[in-house]
Every structure is written in structure tokens, then in C-alpha cells.
């Protein structure tokens, strides 16, 4: 799933932390980073955005309830 224009970075990562299964960030090179890892979160924050907003990410979530949680976050942010 592609997510766009994330302006509340803290709430985004709190939402990721609440997910039950693995949530991965797909990089432009096709690599997958486990976003439940704090190290991966810090690396992705440093590399993806510089103006306080994440323009676009491709995420892979494996649990249906996690997909719902992420969609809900995007609709309500």
C-alpha cells in the first residue's frame, strides 16, 4: 500500500508500533525495512523526509487488522 503526505510522524510510528504483525517499508531499490524496529524507524525518518512531512511511502503489512489500522490512520490524520 502507498501512503502519502504523513505530517504527524510521531503518531504514524505509534500506529506502526500498535500493529500486531510485521510492517515493512519498501525502499526505491526494492529493499524492505522492518518498521517495527526502532533503528529502522530512525533510519527511515532521516532518509525520507527533511521538511517534517513524508511525501510518499510504500508499506507492506501482513495482517488484515494492521492494514485496517494503517488505513484508518491515513484517513484521520
Buried (B, 14 or more C-beta within 10 A) or exposed (E): EEBEEBEBBEEBBEBBEEBEEBBBBBBEEEEBBEBBEEEBBEEBBEEBBEEEEBEEBBBEBEEEEBBEBBEEBBEEE
